[in-house]
Amino acid sequence: MTKHLIESIGVKVVKEKGEEIRKCLARLELLNRDVLIKKEGEHLLIPVSRAIKERELEELKAVYPQIEVVKTLFKAAPHRPKDLMEALKDLLPPYKLASLPGSFDIIGDIVVIEIPPELEGEEALIAEGIMRIHPHVKSIYKKAGAVEGEFRVRPLKFIGGIDKPVTVHKEHGCLFKVDLKEVYFSPRLATERRRVVELVNSREVVVDLFSGVGPYAIQIAKFRGAKVYAVDINPRAYQLLLENIRVNKVQDRVEAVHGDARQVASTILRGIADRVIMNHPSQALDFLDAACLALKPEGGVIHVYTFAHAFEDIEDYLARKIRDAGRRVYGILHRGFVRQVAPREWQVVIDVKVR
């Protein structure tokens, strides 16, 4: 036996059934991931990690009755480090290893990472480590400043792979084309987006005042069947929103609107919404008057995202702003911490019932 070959039990199947059997083996916790699947003519030999029990073999035969259990030599799978510390343990001194980020954002085939000052000059090495952990990643950027400006864009610096800031990100079965240098998008909000989506019913009209490339609007339309008006002032975000509406086949339920949120809410979208989404943490409180204008006369729900140390810091202010807009808060339906943005500071969400 050579150094890179490992003897293992495997199952022999025709190529057409290979993926189905592989998934079945994975579900049964039988798949041996330490070695590679082997091709043999019109068949595949898929390695298993232990002896197959009779009931498991019956389940496999239900997928492919001619399945055979064999013992053969498989090529060892290349070792993939589990994190940056393991990937770079032989390349950086201990004090720098201790400063490595524990996480980073993966958006499609792009990674965006925050690199602390003590690791400046090691960006290329860190990018190489990331691509060893995630072979599908093609481009790595580091954060070069805060999200800023009217279009909510974060400055990024290219540090490895291919300098290509446009990618397609998949979330809950929907596809979103994004341009990370021109629009705002955070994969860390996926769980929060799903929470809001599940609150909507098909009879509602929803206004997404700061829609970006459409992650809230498109998922609401696709999974809840509601009518959504998606508003954004950024021309690049609007262009990508139109593409994403078409790709996800929700043209009949999502209407993209290019313009200023306050102007749009006071004119073409005035008084039509059962629900308004305000995912613009740095400015949402300043646009509460626009959200109130978009709501139907009888009121509705506003999802307000903002930055705060505690909910008490903003709830009184929020109620006062809504009162100034001629409405009143009927109740707080939900308070949630979305993500931490600084020591003792959070992005939070408050779902407000307004009449």
N, C-alpha and C positions, 0 to 999 in steps of 0.2 A: 504494500500500500504506500503510495507516495504521500508526501507531506500535505498536499492540498486535496486529497481524496479521503472521504469518510464513508465507512460501510454503514448502511442503514436499511431498515425496512421501508418499503414504498408500495404504492398501489399503481398498477398499470391501467391506463384508460386511453381511449381514442382522443385525439386533440379536441374534437368538437365538444366533448364532455369535460374537458380539463378544468375550466374555470368553475363550473358547477360543482365538481367534486372537490376542488380546492377550497371553495367556500364552505362546503359541508364538513370537510376535515377541520377547518378553522373553528367552526361552530362547536364541533365535538372536542375541541382542544387536542386534536391529534396531529396537526400540521407541524412539521419540523422546520423551523425557520432558520436553523443554523446551516442548512445546506440548500443548494439550488435545485430546482426542478430540472429533470433530464429529458431530452428528446431522444426518441428511438423510433425512427421511421415515421409511421403515421400515429404513433402513440406517445404519451407522456408518462414518465415515471415521477410520481409525486411523493416526496419523502414524508414519513410519519414518525412521530417522536416516541412511540411505544407500541406494544402489541395491541392489535385491534380486537375488541371484544365482539362476541357473536352478534349482540343486538346492534352494535355500531356497524358491523359489516353488512347486516341486513338493511340498515338505513342507506348505506352507500350503494348497495345493489338495487335499491329502489330508484336510484338516479341512473345507474348504469349496470345492468345485470351481468355483463361480461367482465366486471372488474376482477383483477388478479392481484394477490398480495405477493410481492417479490422481495428479495434481498439483493442489493447491488451497491456499487460505489457511486457516491454523489460528490460533486465539487463543493468544497466549503464556501459558504456565503461570505463575502467581504465583511469585516467587522465594521460596524457603524457606531460611533460614540453616542452616548445617550444625552450628553449636554456639552456646553462649551468648555467646562472645566476638564472633562475627560478628553475632549478633542485637542486641547492645547496644553495638557499637563506637562509634556516634554519640551514645550517651546517657549513657555513664559516662566519667570521666577514666581515663587509662592506668593509674594506680596501683590503681584499683578493678577495672579489667578484668583485671589480673594476678592478682587474688584470687578471681576467679570459679571455682566448682567445675568440675572437668573432667568429672564424671559425676554421675548421680543415679539413683534407682531408679524404674522405671516399673512400676506394679502395676495391671493393667487400664487404666482411664482416669484413674489417679491418679499423680501424681509426688510422691515424698518426697525432699527435698534437704537437705543439710547446708550451712548458710550461715555463713561465718566472721564473727567479730565486726566486722572492718573493713568489712563490707557491711551491717551493721545499718542499717535505714532505707531500704534499696533493695529490700526484699522484693517489693513490688508490681511493680516494674520487672523483676525477675528472673522473676517468675511470668508476666508478659506475654511475655518472651523465650522461655520454655519453651513456651508455647502457640503461638508462631510456628513453632518448630522441630517441634513435635508437635501438629498441629491436632486430633487425636482426644482429647487430654488435656482433662479437664473440671475437675479439682481439683488444687491444688498445696498441699502442706504442708511446713513446715520442721521438722527435728528440734529438739525443745526440751528434750532431755535423753537420758540413757542408757536402754536397756532395763532395766526394774527390776520388782521385786515378784514375788509368787507366780505371777501370770498372765503374766509376761514381756511387759509392755506398754511401748511407747516413747511418752512424751508428745510430741504434735505440735501445731504452731500453724498454723492456716489462713492462707495468704498470697495466694491468688488463685483465680479461677474460681468454682466452686460448692462450698460447704462440705458435702461429701457423702463421708464416709470409707468407705462401703460400695461395693465394686466386685466385678467378676468377672474373675479373672485366668486366662489360658490358659497351660498349661505342658505341653509334649509331648503335645498333643491332649486333655488333661484340663482341666476347668473347675473353678475354686476360688473360691467366694464368700468374701470376706474383709471384715472390719471393722477397719480399721487403727488405730482408737482403742481397740479392745477386745481384739484378739488379736495374736499375733506371726506375722509372715509376711515372709520375705525372698526376693525373686526371684534374689538372688545365689547361692543354694544349688541352683539348678536343675541344674547340671552334677554336683554332688556327689550330689544325689538320684538322678539317672539312673545314676550309678556303682553305688550301692547296689542300686537296682532290678534291674540286670542281673546281680547276684550271686545273686539268689534263684531257687530252682527251685520248680516247682508243688507239690511234695510237702511243702514246709516249712510250719511254723506260725511266724508272725512276731508279736512283740509290739512295738508302737511306744509307748514309755512316755510320751512327751511329744508327742503327735501334732498338736496345734494343729488347724487346719482340714482336715488329712488329706493333705498333698502326698506324703509317703512312702507311707502306707498305701494310698491309692487307686491310685497308680501301680503299686505292687507287685501289688495285686489285679487290676488291669486288664490289665497287660502280662505278668505271670508266672503268674497264676492261683492264687497261694498264699492261704491263709487268714491274715487279719491281724486282730489285736485292737488297736484304736486307743484309747489312754487319754489323757485330759486332765482336769485339775481345774477349768479355766476354764469356767464355764457357757455363756458366749457362744461360745467355741471349740467346745464340744460341740454346741451348737445348729447352728452352721454346718457342722460335720463331718457331722451327720445329713443336712443338705441336700445337701452335696457327694457323699456316698455315693449318694443317690438320683439326683442329676443325672447322675452318671457310671456309673450302672447296675451297681454292684458290691455291692448289698445282700446277695447270697448269699455274699460272700467277706470283707466287712469288717464287724466288729462293734464299734460304738462303746461305750466304757465311760467313764462320768463318775465321776471319783474321784481320790483321792490315789494316786500311782504306787506308793509303798511298801505301802500297805494293799491295793491291788488285786493287786499281785504276790505278796503273801504269802497271799492267799485264793483268789479265783476264777481267777486266772491262774497259780497256782503249778505249776511243773513241766511246762508245756505247750509252751514255745518252743524252736525250733531256732535262732532268731535274735532278738536284742533290739536295738532302735534307741534311742539315748539322745541325741536332739538337744536338749540343754538345757545349753549350754556353761558357764553359771555354777554349775550344781548337779549335773551328771551324775556327777562323782566321788563326791559324797555319797550317791548313790542306787545305787552299784554293788552293794550288798547286795540291793537289790530286783531288779536285773537278774539276779543269780545265782539268786534264788528263782524267777524266772519261767522260767529255762532248764530243759530236761529233765534228769533225773538223769545222763544220760550226757554232758551238756554241750552246747555250741554256740558261736555267734559273738555277740559284743557289739560294736556300733559305738558308740564313746565319743567324744563331741564335748566339747571343753573349750578354755580359753584358756591359752596358754603362750608362752614365749620360745623354747623348744627342746623337742624330744621327751624329752631326757634329764631335763628338769625333772619329768616326770610319770610316766614308765614304771615306775620303782621304786615310786612311791606307788600307782599303779594295781595293780601285782602284789600289793602288801601288802594293799590293801583287798579284793581278790578272795580272797586267802588267808584273811583274817579272816572272810570270808563262807562259808568251808568249801570253797572251790574252789581251782583253781590255773590259772595261765596256761600253756597248752600251746605257744603261739606267737603272734607278732605277724604278722598276715596283710597289714597295710597301714598305712603312715603317710602322712598327707597334710596339706598346708596348704590350708585351705578359703578363708580370706580374711584380709586384714590388718585389725585393729581399732584399732591404735594403733602409734606408732613402736616397732619391734622386738617387737611382740606380735601373735600370730596366733590365729585360731580354727583348731584343728587337729582331725583325726580319727585315731583309732587303732582298727583292726579287730583284736579280740583273740579268739583261739581259747581257749575255757575248758573244762576238764574237772573 
